[in-house]
Amino acid sequence: MIRFFFDGRPIEAYPGESVAAALRAAGILALRRSPREGSPRGSFCWMGLCQECTVVADGVRRPACRLEVAGGMVVSSGAVP
């Protein structure tokens, strides 16, 4: 298992798993908030096209469904600092 962090919370994942899949397995469905309404957003298309699952991983904005987990990775639901 690999450990990474989402909004400060440690998450366990399998090697090769996407961040979106690991977060869903951990019971986290809302990956960010809509910038307009503040409504929760999560994985939708699972192909990286819709951008609904966009997170900030190690300071770079990426779709969580296309991002492979890495040990020690720091992922947040917030904006790029």
Secondary structure, 3 states (H helix, E strand, C coil): CEEEEECCEEEEECCCCEHHHHHHHCCCCCCEECCCCCCEECCCCCCCCCCCCEEEECCEEEEHHHCECCCCCEEECCCCC
